[in-house]
Amino acid sequence: MSWRDGGLYLVTRDCTAGDRLLAEVEQALQGRPALLQYRSKLPDRDLRRQQASAVLALCRSHGVPMLVNDNVELALAIGADGAHIGGGDGEPAEVRAALGAGRILGVSCYDAPDRALAAQRAGADYVAFGAMFSSPTKPDAVRAPIAMVRRAAGALEVPVAAIGGITLDNARELVAAGVSLLAVISDVFEHPSPARRAAAYRTLFEPHSRLRDDQ
């Protein structure tokens, strides 16, 4: 099964304690997410590289592709499976060329369908919209209407990811709107059992779950 078939897109949270980060990632990976993104805003460059390399090794052992957020240089240096870029991280076409054809490129498009179409033309493998809901990670982030995401998902050829305030309670609405990847931080990593919580997201993409949405 490919990540393109949809599922949970785990995003790590900042953690200076490497052992703690790896322990919670290891637990969450047992829930078989579709993708994992190493996201860190820590100022220590060496620590970020050390953590990213260790997380990548865990992802490889579980067969889960790992992307690096906002840092193409780091993604290439550690041999990650791809990178995710935002509005200030370079033009998608240039990043696509730097990554090469074999790595995954994701592009944040916020609430802008035109940016998503441009990213698709530039070689993005998926585009991300959000924040979909109020997010503890980015409380001031621009909100993306679900109706807009539904229209974009129908018009785009690449998978659509959604991020921002996603929980099991609101995720089904996004899947019904055509979202392929649910990018989640807090609702998995702050749960008492990250493995069970991650596995619960996977069930939203199973055929019987989609059938109930269509009825």
C-alpha positions as YAML, in Angstrom:
chain: A
units: angstrom
residues:
- id: 1
  name: MET
  ca: [0.00, 0.00, 0.00]
- id: 2
  name: SER
  ca: [1.38, 3.39, -1.02]
- id: 3
  name: TRP
  ca: [1.20, 6.64, 0.94]
- id: 4
  name: ARG
  ca: [-0.76, 7.99, -2.04]
- id: 5
  name: ASP
  ca: [-3.65, 5.75, -1.01]
- id: 6
  name: GLY
  ca: [-4.19, 8.02, 1.97]
- id: 7
  name: GLY
  ca: [-3.93, 7.89, 5.71]
- id: 8
  name: LEU
  ca: [-2.40, 9.57, 8.71]
- id: 9
  name: TYR
  ca: [0.46, 12.00, 8.11]
- id: 10
  name: LEU
  ca: [2.31, 12.20, 11.42]
- id: 11
  name: VAL
  ca: [4.19, 15.40, 12.21]
- id: 12
  name: THR
  ca: [6.69, 15.46, 15.07]
- id: 13
  name: ARG
  ca: [6.75, 18.12, 17.74]
- id: 14
  name: ASP
  ca: [9.73, 20.02, 19.14]
- id: 15
  name: CYS
  ca: [11.56, 18.02, 21.76]
- id: 16
  name: THR
  ca: [15.07, 18.65, 23.07]
- id: 17
  name: ALA
  ca: [15.15, 15.24, 24.75]
- id: 18
  name: GLY
  ca: [16.08, 12.90, 21.92]
- id: 19
  name: ASP
  ca: [15.17, 9.75, 23.83]
- id: 20
  name: ARG
  ca: [11.67, 11.06, 24.49]
- id: 21
  name: LEU
  ca: [11.16, 12.05, 20.86]
- id: 22
  name: LEU
  ca: [12.27, 8.67, 19.57]
- id: 23
  name: ALA
  ca: [10.13, 6.83, 22.12]
- id: 24
  name: GLU
  ca: [6.94, 8.62, 21.09]
- id: 25
  name: VAL
  ca: [7.73, 8.29, 17.38]
- id: 26
  name: GLU
  ca: [8.39, 4.57, 17.84]
- id: 27
  name: GLN
  ca: [5.01, 4.17, 19.52]
- id: 28
  name: ALA
  ca: [3.13, 6.14, 16.87]
- id: 29
  name: LEU
  ca: [4.78, 4.26, 14.02]
- id: 30
  name: GLN
  ca: [3.23, 1.07, 15.36]
- id: 31
  name: GLY
  ca: [-0.10, 2.55, 14.22]
- id: 32
  name: ARG
  ca: [1.13, 2.41, 10.59]
- id: 33
  name: PRO
  ca: [0.83, 6.01, 9.40]
- id: 34
  name: ALA
  ca: [1.12, 6.75, 5.69]
- id: 35
  name: LEU
  ca: [3.88, 9.34, 6.12]
- id: 36
  name: LEU
  ca: [5.90, 11.00, 8.86]
- id: 37
  name: GLN
  ca: [7.31, 14.52, 8.79]
- id: 38
  name: TYR
  ca: [10.20, 15.57, 10.98]
- id: 39
  name: ARG
  ca: [9.32, 19.13, 11.98]
- id: 40
  name: SER
  ca: [11.55, 21.03, 14.38]
- id: 41
  name: LYS
  ca: [12.02, 24.71, 15.11]
- id: 42
  name: LEU
  ca: [14.82, 24.11, 17.61]
- id: 43
  name: PRO
  ca: [17.78, 26.47, 17.11]
- id: 44
  name: ASP
  ca: [20.46, 23.78, 17.50]
- id: 45
  name: ARG
  ca: [21.34, 22.72, 13.95]
- id: 46
  name: ASP
  ca: [23.40, 19.71, 15.03]
- id: 47
  name: LEU
  ca: [20.62, 18.49, 17.30]
- id: 48
  name: ARG
  ca: [18.11, 18.74, 14.46]
- id: 49
  name: ARG
  ca: [20.32, 16.68, 12.20]
- id: 50
  name: GLN
  ca: [20.92, 14.09, 14.92]
- id: 51
  name: GLN
  ca: [17.21, 13.81, 15.64]
- id: 52
  name: ALA
  ca: [16.21, 13.70, 11.99]
- id: 53
  name: SER
  ca: [18.70, 10.91, 11.27]
- id: 54
  name: ALA
  ca: [17.44, 8.87, 14.22]
- id: 55
  name: VAL
  ca: [13.79, 9.38, 13.27]
- id: 56
  name: LEU
  ca: [14.58, 8.39, 9.69]
- id: 57
  name: ALA
  ca: [16.11, 5.13, 10.91]
- id: 58
  name: LEU
  ca: [12.94, 4.37, 12.87]
- id: 59
  name: CYS
  ca: [10.75, 5.17, 9.88]
- id: 60
  name: ARG
  ca: [12.82, 2.90, 7.65]
- id: 61
  name: SER
  ca: [12.44, 0.05, 10.12]
- id: 62
  name: HIS
  ca: [8.65, 0.48, 9.95]
- id: 63
  name: GLY
  ca: [8.48, 1.03, 6.20]
- id: 64
  name: VAL
  ca: [7.11, 4.58, 6.55]
- id: 65
  name: PRO
  ca: [8.46, 7.37, 4.29]
- id: 66
  name: MET
  ca: [9.90, 10.34, 6.19]
- id: 67
  name: LEU
  ca: [9.99, 13.94, 5.02]
- id: 68
  name: VAL
  ca: [11.79, 16.93, 6.52]
- id: 69
  name: ASN
  ca: [9.88, 20.15, 7.08]
- id: 70
  name: ASP
  ca: [11.23, 23.47, 5.77]
- id: 71
  name: ASN
  ca: [14.78, 22.20, 5.27]
- id: 72
  name: VAL
  ca: [15.66, 20.72, 1.89]
- id: 73
  name: GLU
  ca: [19.36, 20.78, 2.73]
- id: 74
  name: LEU
  ca: [18.81, 18.59, 5.78]
- id: 75
  name: ALA
  ca: [16.54, 16.23, 3.86]
- id: 76
  name: LEU
  ca: [19.24, 15.67, 1.26]
- id: 77
  name: ALA
  ca: [22.04, 15.42, 3.82]
- id: 78
  name: ILE
  ca: [20.43, 12.55, 5.74]
- id: 79
  name: GLY
  ca: [18.88, 10.83, 2.72]
- id: 80
  name: ALA
  ca: [15.27, 11.45, 3.75]
- id: 81
  name: ASP
  ca: [12.42, 10.39, 1.48]
- id: 82
  name: GLY
  ca: [11.47, 13.97, 0.73]
- id: 83
  name: ALA
  ca: [10.78, 17.46, 2.00]
- id: 84
  name: HIS
  ca: [7.81, 19.65, 2.78]
- id: 85
  name: ILE
  ca: [8.08, 23.37, 2.06]
- id: 86
  name: GLY
  ca: [6.10, 26.45, 3.01]
- id: 87
  name: GLY
  ca: [5.76, 29.86, 1.47]
- id: 88
  name: GLY
  ca: [9.22, 31.05, 2.48]
- id: 89
  name: ASP
  ca: [11.21, 27.92, 1.64]
- id: 90
  name: GLY
  ca: [11.87, 28.46, -2.05]
- id: 91
  name: GLU
  ca: [10.02, 27.99, -5.29]
- id: 92
  name: PRO
  ca: [8.53, 24.50, -5.72]
- id: 93
  name: ALA
  ca: [10.14, 24.03, -9.14]
- id: 94
  name: GLU
  ca: [13.59, 24.80, -7.73]
- id: 95
  name: VAL
  ca: [13.05, 22.49, -4.76]
- id: 96
  name: ARG
  ca: [11.80, 19.76, -7.10]
- id: 97
  name: ALA
  ca: [15.01, 20.06, -9.10]
- id: 98
  name: ALA
  ca: [17.14, 19.93, -5.93]
- id: 99
  name: LEU
  ca: [15.35, 16.87, -4.57]
- id: 100
  name: GLY
  ca: [15.35, 15.00, -7.86]
- id: 101
  name: ALA
  ca: [12.59, 12.83, -9.21]
- id: 102
  name: GLY
  ca: [12.86, 10.07, -6.64]
- id: 103
  name: ARG
  ca: [11.95, 12.01, -3.50]
- id: 104
  name: ILE
  ca: [8.57, 13.26, -2.27]
- id: 105
  name: LEU
  ca: [7.82, 16.98, -2.43]
- id: 106
  name: GLY
  ca: [4.96, 18.47, -0.42]
- id: 107
  name: VAL
  ca: [3.92, 22.11, -0.58]
- id: 108
  name: SER
  ca: [1.89, 24.14, 1.92]
- id: 109
  name: CYS
  ca: [-0.87, 26.05, 0.13]
- id: 110
  name: TYR
  ca: [-2.72, 27.46, 3.15]
- id: 111
  name: ASP
  ca: [-6.08, 28.66, 1.77]
- id: 112
  name: ALA
  ca: [-4.90, 29.27, -1.80]
- id: 113
  name: PRO
  ca: [-6.08, 26.84, -4.54]
- id: 114
  name: ASP
  ca: [-4.09, 28.78, -7.16]
- id: 115
  name: ARG
  ca: [-0.89, 28.07, -5.23]
- id: 116
  name: ALA
  ca: [-1.84, 24.40, -5.17]
- id: 117
  name: LEU
  ca: [-2.32, 24.30, -8.96]
- id: 118
  name: ALA
  ca: [1.04, 26.02, -9.45]
- id: 119
  name: ALA
  ca: [2.72, 23.58, -7.06]
- id: 120
  name: GLN
  ca: [1.23, 20.66, -8.96]
- id: 121
  name: ARG
  ca: [2.57, 22.03, -12.24]
- id: 122
  name: ALA
  ca: [5.98, 22.49, -10.61]
- id: 123
  name: GLY
  ca: [6.17, 18.82, -9.64]
- id: 124
  name: ALA
  ca: [4.73, 18.63, -6.12]
- id: 125
  name: ASP
  ca: [3.69, 15.13, -5.10]
- id: 126
  name: TYR
  ca: [1.00, 16.43, -2.75]
- id: 127
  name: VAL
  ca: [-0.31, 19.81, -1.57]
- id: 128
  name: ALA
  ca: [-1.45, 20.77, 1.91]
- id: 129
  name: PHE
  ca: [-4.21, 23.12, 3.01]
- id: 130
  name: GLY
  ca: [-4.82, 24.55, 6.45]
- id: 131
  name: ALA
  ca: [-5.16, 25.36, 9.20]
- id: 132
  name: MET
  ca: [-8.46, 23.54, 8.95]
- id: 133
  name: PHE
  ca: [-9.39, 24.11, 12.59]
- id: 134
  name: SER
  ca: [-7.98, 26.02, 15.54]
- id: 135
  name: SER
  ca: [-4.47, 24.66, 16.09]
- id: 136
  name: PRO
  ca: [-2.41, 24.69, 19.30]
- id: 137
  name: THR
  ca: [0.77, 24.51, 17.20]
- id: 138
  name: LYS
  ca: [-0.08, 27.59, 15.09]
- id: 139
  name: PRO
  ca: [-2.95, 29.43, 16.82]
- id: 140
  name: ASP
  ca: [-2.75, 32.42, 14.45]
- id: 141
  name: ALA
  ca: [-2.58, 30.43, 11.21]
- id: 142
  name: VAL
  ca: [-4.92, 31.35, 8.36]
- id: 143
  name: ARG
  ca: [-7.98, 29.09, 8.20]
- id: 144
  name: ALA
  ca: [-8.87, 27.11, 5.08]
- id: 145
  name: PRO
  ca: [-12.61, 26.52, 4.45]
- id: 146
  name: ILE
  ca: [-13.59, 22.89, 4.02]
- id: 147
  name: ALA
  ca: [-15.72, 23.82, 0.99]
- id: 148
  name: MET
  ca: [-12.63, 25.21, -0.72]
- id: 149
  name: VAL
  ca: [-10.62, 22.11, 0.09]
- id: 150
  name: ARG
  ca: [-13.40, 19.94, -1.35]
- id: 151
  name: ARG
  ca: [-13.34, 21.89, -4.63]
- id: 152
  name: ALA
  ca: [-9.55, 21.78, -4.79]
- id: 153
  name: ALA
  ca: [-9.44, 18.04, -4.14]
- id: 154
  name: GLY
  ca: [-11.81, 17.51, -7.06]
- id: 155
  name: ALA
  ca: [-9.72, 19.67, -9.39]
- id: 156
  name: LEU
  ca: [-6.21, 18.50, -8.48]
- id: 157
  name: GLU
  ca: [-4.44, 15.37, -9.72]
- id: 158
  name: VAL
  ca: [-2.14, 15.07, -6.69]
- id: 159
  name: PRO
  ca: [-3.22, 14.00, -3.20]
- id: 160
  name: VAL
  ca: [-4.48, 16.69, -0.84]
- id: 161
  name: ALA
  ca: [-3.28, 16.90, 2.75]
- id: 162
  name: ALA
  ca: [-5.02, 18.85, 5.50]
- id: 163
  name: ILE
  ca: [-3.38, 20.20, 8.64]
- id: 164
  name: GLY
  ca: [-4.29, 22.24, 11.68]
- id: 165
  name: GLY
  ca: [-6.36, 21.21, 14.68]
- id: 166
  name: ILE
  ca: [-7.27, 17.80, 13.28]
- id: 167
  name: THR
  ca: [-8.67, 15.24, 15.69]
- id: 168
  name: LEU
  ca: [-10.57, 11.99, 15.33]
- id: 169
  name: ASP
  ca: [-13.73, 13.96, 16.06]
- id: 170
  name: ASN
  ca: [-13.40, 16.18, 12.97]
- id: 171
  name: ALA
  ca: [-11.26, 14.06, 10.66]
- id: 172
  name: ARG
  ca: [-14.12, 12.17, 8.99]
- id: 173
  name: GLU
  ca: [-15.48, 15.44, 7.57]
- id: 174
  name: LEU
  ca: [-12.15, 16.06, 5.87]
- id: 175
  name: VAL
  ca: [-11.93, 12.55, 4.42]
- id: 176
  name: ALA
  ca: [-15.46, 12.95, 3.05]
- id: 177
  name: ALA
  ca: [-14.32, 16.21, 1.42]
- id: 178
  name: GLY
  ca: [-11.61, 14.38, -0.52]
- id: 179
  name: VAL
  ca: [-8.60, 14.84, 1.75]
- id: 180
  name: SER
  ca: [-6.09, 12.01, 1.31]
- id: 181
  name: LEU
  ca: [-3.65, 12.80, 4.12]
- id: 182
  name: LEU
  ca: [-4.47, 13.99, 7.63]
- id: 183
  name: ALA
  ca: [-1.47, 15.81, 9.11]
- id: 184
  name: VAL
  ca: [-1.64, 15.48, 12.89]
- id: 185
  name: ILE
  ca: [0.63, 16.40, 15.77]
- id: 186
  name: SER
  ca: [-1.10, 16.86, 19.13]
- id: 187
  name: ASP
  ca: [-3.99, 14.44, 18.78]
- id: 188
  name: VAL
  ca: [-1.56, 11.54, 18.37]
- id: 189
  name: PHE
  ca: [1.52, 12.53, 20.36]
- id: 190
  name: GLU
  ca: [-0.41, 13.85, 23.36]
- id: 191
  name: HIS
  ca: [-2.61, 10.75, 23.53]
- id: 192
  name: PRO
  ca: [-1.88, 8.17, 26.24]
- id: 193
  name: SER
  ca: [-1.38, 5.57, 23.49]
- id: 194
  name: PRO
  ca: [0.05, 7.10, 20.29]
- id: 195
  name: ALA
  ca: [-0.02, 3.67, 18.63]
- id: 196
  name: ARG
  ca: [-3.75, 3.17, 19.18]
- id: 197
  name: ARG
  ca: [-4.54, 6.74, 18.21]
- id: 198
  name: ALA
  ca: [-2.55, 6.47, 14.98]
- id: 199
  name: ALA
  ca: [-4.22, 3.17, 14.13]
- id: 200
  name: ALA
  ca: [-7.65, 4.74, 14.68]
- id: 201
  name: TYR
  ca: [-6.93, 7.30, 11.95]
- id: 202
  name: ARG
  ca: [-6.07, 4.51, 9.53]
- id: 203
  name: THR
  ca: [-9.58, 3.09, 9.85]
- id: 204
  name: LEU
  ca: [-11.03, 6.31, 8.38]
- id: 205
  name: PHE
  ca: [-9.56, 5.34, 5.02]
- id: 206
  name: GLU
  ca: [-10.76, 1.76, 4.94]
- id: 207
  name: PRO
  ca: [-13.39, 0.93, 2.27]
- id: 208
  name: HIS
  ca: [-16.22, 0.26, 4.75]
- id: 209
  name: SER
  ca: [-15.61, 3.67, 6.36]
- id: 210
  name: ARG
  ca: [-15.78, 5.46, 2.99]
- id: 211
  name: LEU
  ca: [-18.96, 3.56, 2.17]
- id: 212
  name: ARG
  ca: [-20.70, 4.91, 5.28]
- id: 213
  name: ASP
  ca: [-19.77, 8.46, 4.25]
- id: 214
  name: ASP
  ca: [-21.42, 7.94, 0.84]
- id: 215
  name: GLN
  ca: [-24.69, 6.64, 2.27]
...
